[in-house]
Amino acid sequence: MHTHARFDPATGGAGADLTRDHARLDGILDDVRSLLADDEVERAEYVYRDFFEGLLRHVRVEEQILFPALDRHALLQAPTAAMRAEHRRIVSLAGGLKRALENERTAQARAALDALTTLLALHDRRESSPDVRLA
């Protein structure tokens, strides 16, 4: 039996927690986008703090728990290496968005949010890929 690295929420456990966390983080980014659209930069910065802290925690869990389990399967080392590299880019973009919000640079924050959202969507698809499986 195989389960996806992103895991089926019906299987429960850490995989379901990660899946729920993806949805929670995506929801926070949607709120930030709405606040920026309304020129509520200070509120967006406040809401974004929760996303940033949650993102760092989520990346830590994936890299310290999930990826080592996947890496034990020789065929999975290339996908997890790519995901680790994407994590570095995601955290870098997230940090840039954090700084833009803190400095009330609305146009820069919107551009950073767009770039971050695009990369997160690609990353989520990679995590959901049938090529990333546990035996």
Biotite code that builds the C-alpha atoms (Angstrom):
import biotite.structure as struc

atoms = struc.array([
    struc.Atom([0.000, 0.000, 0.000], chain_id="A", res_id=1, res_name="MET", atom_name="CA", element="C"),
    struc.Atom([1.251, 3.482, -0.886], chain_id="A", res_id=2, res_name="HIS", atom_name="CA", element="C"),
    struc.Atom([0.297, 6.863, 0.510], chain_id="A", res_id=3, res_name="THR", atom_name="CA", element="C"),
    struc.Atom([1.212, 10.238, -0.936], chain_id="A", res_id=4, res_name="HIS", atom_name="CA", element="C"),
    struc.Atom([3.814, 12.347, 0.850], chain_id="A", res_id=5, res_name="ALA", atom_name="CA", element="C"),
    struc.Atom([1.162, 15.047, 1.207], chain_id="A", res_id=6, res_name="ARG", atom_name="CA", element="C"),
    struc.Atom([-0.965, 12.202, 2.556], chain_id="A", res_id=7, res_name="PHE", atom_name="CA", element="C"),
    struc.Atom([-4.644, 11.513, 2.361], chain_id="A", res_id=8, res_name="ASP", atom_name="CA", element="C"),
    struc.Atom([-6.360, 13.298, 5.266], chain_id="A", res_id=9, res_name="PRO", atom_name="CA", element="C"),
    struc.Atom([-8.440, 10.174, 5.819], chain_id="A", res_id=10, res_name="ALA", atom_name="CA", element="C"),
    struc.Atom([-5.292, 8.326, 6.905], chain_id="A", res_id=11, res_name="THR", atom_name="CA", element="C"),
    struc.Atom([-4.931, 10.611, 9.915], chain_id="A", res_id=12, res_name="GLY", atom_name="CA", element="C"),
    struc.Atom([-1.709, 11.241, 11.780], chain_id="A", res_id=13, res_name="GLY", atom_name="CA", element="C"),
    struc.Atom([1.004, 13.711, 10.884], chain_id="A", res_id=14, res_name="ALA", atom_name="CA", element="C"),
    struc.Atom([0.090, 13.680, 7.212], chain_id="A", res_id=15, res_name="GLY", atom_name="CA", element="C"),
    struc.Atom([-3.419, 14.869, 7.935], chain_id="A", res_id=16, res_name="ALA", atom_name="CA", element="C"),
    struc.Atom([-1.993, 17.542, 10.230], chain_id="A", res_id=17, res_name="ASP", atom_name="CA", element="C"),
    struc.Atom([0.301, 18.781, 7.449], chain_id="A", res_id=18, res_name="LEU", atom_name="CA", element="C"),
    struc.Atom([-2.571, 18.829, 4.973], chain_id="A", res_id=19, res_name="THR", atom_name="CA", element="C"),
    struc.Atom([-4.723, 20.856, 7.374], chain_id="A", res_id=20, res_name="ARG", atom_name="CA", element="C"),
    struc.Atom([-1.803, 23.173, 8.013], chain_id="A", res_id=21, res_name="ASP", atom_name="CA", element="C"),
    struc.Atom([-1.413, 23.794, 4.262], chain_id="A", res_id=22, res_name="HIS", atom_name="CA", element="C"),
    struc.Atom([-5.061, 24.863, 4.136], chain_id="A", res_id=23, res_name="ALA", atom_name="CA", element="C"),
    struc.Atom([-4.681, 27.069, 7.217], chain_id="A", res_id=24, res_name="ARG", atom_name="CA", element="C"),
    struc.Atom([-1.605, 28.801, 5.807], chain_id="A", res_id=25, res_name="LEU", atom_name="CA", element="C"),
    struc.Atom([-3.288, 29.281, 2.424], chain_id="A", res_id=26, res_name="ASP", atom_name="CA", element="C"),
    struc.Atom([-6.256, 30.881, 4.187], chain_id="A", res_id=27, res_name="GLY", atom_name="CA", element="C"),
    struc.Atom([-4.002, 33.323, 6.015], chain_id="A", res_id=28, res_name="ILE", atom_name="CA", element="C"),
    struc.Atom([-2.381, 34.336, 2.723], chain_id="A", res_id=29, res_name="LEU", atom_name="CA", element="C"),
    struc.Atom([-5.856, 34.894, 1.243], chain_id="A", res_id=30, res_name="ASP", atom_name="CA", element="C"),
    struc.Atom([-6.622, 37.195, 4.186], chain_id="A", res_id=31, res_name="ASP", atom_name="CA", element="C"),
    struc.Atom([-3.346, 39.079, 3.624], chain_id="A", res_id=32, res_name="VAL", atom_name="CA", element="C"),
    struc.Atom([-4.174, 39.472, -0.077], chain_id="A", res_id=33, res_name="ARG", atom_name="CA", element="C"),
    struc.Atom([-7.625, 40.878, 0.787], chain_id="A", res_id=34, res_name="SER", atom_name="CA", element="C"),
    struc.Atom([-6.171, 43.278, 3.330], chain_id="A", res_id=35, res_name="LEU", atom_name="CA", element="C"),
    struc.Atom([-3.589, 44.516, 0.829], chain_id="A", res_id=36, res_name="LEU", atom_name="CA", element="C"),
    struc.Atom([-6.313, 44.987, -1.789], chain_id="A", res_id=37, res_name="ALA", atom_name="CA", element="C"),
    struc.Atom([-8.070, 47.233, 0.750], chain_id="A", res_id=38, res_name="ASP", atom_name="CA", element="C"),
    struc.Atom([-4.794, 49.091, 1.508], chain_id="A", res_id=39, res_name="ASP", atom_name="CA", element="C"),
    struc.Atom([-4.865, 47.745, 5.070], chain_id="A", res_id=40, res_name="GLU", atom_name="CA", element="C"),
    struc.Atom([-1.091, 47.279, 5.158], chain_id="A", res_id=41, res_name="VAL", atom_name="CA", element="C"),
    struc.Atom([-0.718, 47.475, 8.929], chain_id="A", res_id=42, res_name="GLU", atom_name="CA", element="C"),
    struc.Atom([-3.433, 44.850, 9.467], chain_id="A", res_id=43, res_name="ARG", atom_name="CA", element="C"),
    struc.Atom([-1.937, 42.706, 6.694], chain_id="A", res_id=44, res_name="ALA", atom_name="CA", element="C"),
    struc.Atom([1.436, 42.822, 8.438], chain_id="A", res_id=45, res_name="GLU", atom_name="CA", element="C"),
    struc.Atom([-0.169, 41.770, 11.717], chain_id="A", res_id=46, res_name="TYR", atom_name="CA", element="C"),
    struc.Atom([-2.049, 38.846, 10.121], chain_id="A", res_id=47, res_name="VAL", atom_name="CA", element="C"),
    struc.Atom([1.021, 37.835, 8.110], chain_id="A", res_id=48, res_name="TYR", atom_name="CA", element="C"),
    struc.Atom([3.040, 37.257, 11.306], chain_id="A", res_id=49, res_name="ARG", atom_name="CA", element="C"),
    struc.Atom([0.898, 34.183, 11.981], chain_id="A", res_id=50, res_name="ASP", atom_name="CA", element="C"),
    struc.Atom([1.580, 32.913, 8.459], chain_id="A", res_id=51, res_name="PHE", atom_name="CA", element="C"),
    struc.Atom([5.330, 33.498, 8.713], chain_id="A", res_id=52, res_name="PHE", atom_name="CA", element="C"),
    struc.Atom([5.652, 31.724, 12.061], chain_id="A", res_id=53, res_name="GLU", atom_name="CA", element="C"),
    struc.Atom([3.432, 28.891, 10.838], chain_id="A", res_id=54, res_name="GLY", atom_name="CA", element="C"),
    struc.Atom([5.401, 28.547, 7.616], chain_id="A", res_id=55, res_name="LEU", atom_name="CA", element="C"),
    struc.Atom([8.702, 28.224, 9.474], chain_id="A", res_id=56, res_name="LEU", atom_name="CA", element="C"),
    struc.Atom([7.177, 25.593, 11.790], chain_id="A", res_id=57, res_name="ARG", atom_name="CA", element="C"),
    struc.Atom([5.657, 23.714, 8.818], chain_id="A", res_id=58, res_name="HIS", atom_name="CA", element="C"),
    struc.Atom([8.982, 23.648, 6.939], chain_id="A", res_id=59, res_name="VAL", atom_name="CA", element="C"),
    struc.Atom([10.748, 22.394, 10.080], chain_id="A", res_id=60, res_name="ARG", atom_name="CA", element="C"),
    struc.Atom([8.275, 19.522, 10.486], chain_id="A", res_id=61, res_name="VAL", atom_name="CA", element="C"),
    struc.Atom([8.586, 18.507, 6.846], chain_id="A", res_id=62, res_name="GLU", atom_name="CA", element="C"),
    struc.Atom([12.379, 18.657, 6.860], chain_id="A", res_id=63, res_name="GLU", atom_name="CA", element="C"),
    struc.Atom([12.938, 17.016, 10.242], chain_id="A", res_id=64, res_name="GLN", atom_name="CA", element="C"),
    struc.Atom([10.202, 14.369, 10.176], chain_id="A", res_id=65, res_name="ILE", atom_name="CA", element="C"),
    struc.Atom([8.628, 13.813, 6.758], chain_id="A", res_id=66, res_name="LEU", atom_name="CA", element="C"),
    struc.Atom([11.595, 14.156, 4.423], chain_id="A", res_id=67, res_name="PHE", atom_name="CA", element="C"),
    struc.Atom([13.925, 11.834, 6.383], chain_id="A", res_id=68, res_name="PRO", atom_name="CA", element="C"),
    struc.Atom([11.219, 9.153, 6.176], chain_id="A", res_id=69, res_name="ALA", atom_name="CA", element="C"),
    struc.Atom([10.952, 9.706, 2.433], chain_id="A", res_id=70, res_name="LEU", atom_name="CA", element="C"),
    struc.Atom([14.735, 9.791, 1.997], chain_id="A", res_id=71, res_name="ASP", atom_name="CA", element="C"),
    struc.Atom([15.016, 6.284, 3.420], chain_id="A", res_id=72, res_name="ARG", atom_name="CA", element="C"),
    struc.Atom([13.461, 5.204, 0.118], chain_id="A", res_id=73, res_name="HIS", atom_name="CA", element="C"),
    struc.Atom([16.261, 5.591, -2.438], chain_id="A", res_id=74, res_name="ALA", atom_name="CA", element="C"),
    struc.Atom([13.951, 6.652, -5.263], chain_id="A", res_id=75, res_name="LEU", atom_name="CA", element="C"),
    struc.Atom([12.727, 9.645, -3.258], chain_id="A", res_id=76, res_name="LEU", atom_name="CA", element="C"),
    struc.Atom([15.965, 11.498, -2.627], chain_id="A", res_id=77, res_name="GLN", atom_name="CA", element="C"),
    struc.Atom([15.714, 13.634, -5.755], chain_id="A", res_id=78, res_name="ALA", atom_name="CA", element="C"),
    struc.Atom([12.173, 14.897, -5.001], chain_id="A", res_id=79, res_name="PRO", atom_name="CA", element="C"),
    struc.Atom([12.979, 15.731, -1.380], chain_id="A", res_id=80, res_name="THR", atom_name="CA", element="C"),
    struc.Atom([16.167, 17.522, -2.444], chain_id="A", res_id=81, res_name="ALA", atom_name="CA", element="C"),
    struc.Atom([14.068, 19.632, -4.811], chain_id="A", res_id=82, res_name="ALA", atom_name="CA", element="C"),
    struc.Atom([11.521, 20.297, -2.071], chain_id="A", res_id=83, res_name="MET", atom_name="CA", element="C"),
    struc.Atom([14.263, 21.349, 0.350], chain_id="A", res_id=84, res_name="ARG", atom_name="CA", element="C"),
    struc.Atom([15.598, 23.794, -2.257], chain_id="A", res_id=85, res_name="ALA", atom_name="CA", element="C"),
    struc.Atom([12.063, 25.104, -2.746], chain_id="A", res_id=86, res_name="GLU", atom_name="CA", element="C"),
    struc.Atom([11.731, 25.531, 1.018], chain_id="A", res_id=87, res_name="HIS", atom_name="CA", element="C"),
    struc.Atom([14.782, 27.811, 0.970], chain_id="A", res_id=88, res_name="ARG", atom_name="CA", element="C"),
    struc.Atom([13.233, 29.890, -1.836], chain_id="A", res_id=89, res_name="ARG", atom_name="CA", element="C"),
    struc.Atom([9.843, 29.951, -0.100], chain_id="A", res_id=90, res_name="ILE", atom_name="CA", element="C"),
    struc.Atom([11.339, 31.121, 3.201], chain_id="A", res_id=91, res_name="VAL", atom_name="CA", element="C"),
    struc.Atom([13.376, 33.763, 1.358], chain_id="A", res_id=92, res_name="SER", atom_name="CA", element="C"),
    struc.Atom([10.295, 35.082, -0.476], chain_id="A", res_id=93, res_name="LEU", atom_name="CA", element="C"),
    struc.Atom([8.275, 34.959, 2.753], chain_id="A", res_id=94, res_name="ALA", atom_name="CA", element="C"),
    struc.Atom([10.979, 36.989, 4.493], chain_id="A", res_id=95, res_name="GLY", atom_name="CA", element="C"),
    struc.Atom([10.914, 39.547, 1.683], chain_id="A", res_id=96, res_name="GLY", atom_name="CA", element="C"),
    struc.Atom([7.146, 39.864, 2.033], chain_id="A", res_id=97, res_name="LEU", atom_name="CA", element="C"),
    struc.Atom([7.518, 40.239, 5.798], chain_id="A", res_id=98, res_name="LYS", atom_name="CA", element="C"),
    struc.Atom([10.002, 43.100, 5.347], chain_id="A", res_id=99, res_name="ARG", atom_name="CA", element="C"),
    struc.Atom([7.836, 44.799, 2.709], chain_id="A", res_id=100, res_name="ALA", atom_name="CA", element="C"),
    struc.Atom([4.834, 44.691, 5.034], chain_id="A", res_id=101, res_name="LEU", atom_name="CA", element="C"),
    struc.Atom([6.834, 45.919, 8.028], chain_id="A", res_id=102, res_name="GLU", atom_name="CA", element="C"),
    struc.Atom([8.059, 48.875, 5.950], chain_id="A", res_id=103, res_name="ASN", atom_name="CA", element="C"),
    struc.Atom([4.572, 49.506, 4.497], chain_id="A", res_id=104, res_name="GLU", atom_name="CA", element="C"),
    struc.Atom([5.774, 49.051, 0.922], chain_id="A", res_id=105, res_name="ARG", atom_name="CA", element="C"),
    struc.Atom([2.427, 48.035, -0.505], chain_id="A", res_id=106, res_name="THR", atom_name="CA", element="C"),
    struc.Atom([3.435, 47.534, -4.147], chain_id="A", res_id=107, res_name="ALA", atom_name="CA", element="C"),
    struc.Atom([6.488, 45.515, -3.132], chain_id="A", res_id=108, res_name="GLN", atom_name="CA", element="C"),
    struc.Atom([4.369, 43.458, -0.712], chain_id="A", res_id=109, res_name="ALA", atom_name="CA", element="C"),
    struc.Atom([1.820, 42.681, -3.427], chain_id="A", res_id=110, res_name="ARG", atom_name="CA", element="C"),
    struc.Atom([4.554, 41.566, -5.841], chain_id="A", res_id=111, res_name="ALA", atom_name="CA", element="C"),
    struc.Atom([6.196, 39.433, -3.141], chain_id="A", res_id=112, res_name="ALA", atom_name="CA", element="C"),
    struc.Atom([2.836, 37.899, -2.237], chain_id="A", res_id=113, res_name="LEU", atom_name="CA", element="C"),
    struc.Atom([2.194, 37.000, -5.888], chain_id="A", res_id=114, res_name="ASP", atom_name="CA", element="C"),
    struc.Atom([5.639, 35.388, -6.216], chain_id="A", res_id=115, res_name="ALA", atom_name="CA", element="C"),
    struc.Atom([5.227, 33.508, -2.930], chain_id="A", res_id=116, res_name="LEU", atom_name="CA", element="C"),
    struc.Atom([1.749, 32.282, -3.842], chain_id="A", res_id=117, res_name="THR", atom_name="CA", element="C"),
    struc.Atom([2.975, 31.020, -7.213], chain_id="A", res_id=118, res_name="THR", atom_name="CA", element="C"),
    struc.Atom([5.904, 29.144, -5.677], chain_id="A", res_id=119, res_name="LEU", atom_name="CA", element="C"),
    struc.Atom([3.740, 27.668, -2.921], chain_id="A", res_id=120, res_name="LEU", atom_name="CA", element="C"),
    struc.Atom([1.270, 26.360, -5.510], chain_id="A", res_id=121, res_name="ALA", atom_name="CA", element="C"),
    struc.Atom([4.102, 24.664, -7.423], chain_id="A", res_id=122, res_name="LEU", atom_name="CA", element="C"),
    struc.Atom([5.541, 23.273, -4.207], chain_id="A", res_id=123, res_name="HIS", atom_name="CA", element="C"),
    struc.Atom([2.165, 21.937, -3.073], chain_id="A", res_id=124, res_name="ASP", atom_name="CA", element="C"),
    struc.Atom([1.743, 20.159, -6.416], chain_id="A", res_id=125, res_name="ARG", atom_name="CA", element="C"),
    struc.Atom([5.181, 18.571, -6.029], chain_id="A", res_id=126, res_name="ARG", atom_name="CA", element="C"),
    struc.Atom([4.293, 17.369, -2.516], chain_id="A", res_id=127, res_name="GLU", atom_name="CA", element="C"),
    struc.Atom([1.037, 15.928, -3.852], chain_id="A", res_id=128, res_name="SER", atom_name="CA", element="C"),
    struc.Atom([2.779, 14.162, -6.725], chain_id="A", res_id=129, res_name="SER", atom_name="CA", element="C"),
    struc.Atom([2.206, 10.418, -7.045], chain_id="A", res_id=130, res_name="PRO", atom_name="CA", element="C"),
    struc.Atom([5.997, 10.174, -7.500], chain_id="A", res_id=131, res_name="ASP", atom_name="CA", element="C"),
    struc.Atom([6.455, 11.062, -3.822], chain_id="A", res_id=132, res_name="VAL", atom_name="CA", element="C"),
    struc.Atom([5.242, 7.997, -1.944], chain_id="A", res_id=133, res_name="ARG", atom_name="CA", element="C"),
    struc.Atom([5.951, 6.014, 1.159], chain_id="A", res_id=134, res_name="LEU", atom_name="CA", element="C"),
    struc.Atom([5.887, 2.232, 0.917], chain_id="A", res_id=135, res_name="ALA", atom_name="CA", element="C"),
])
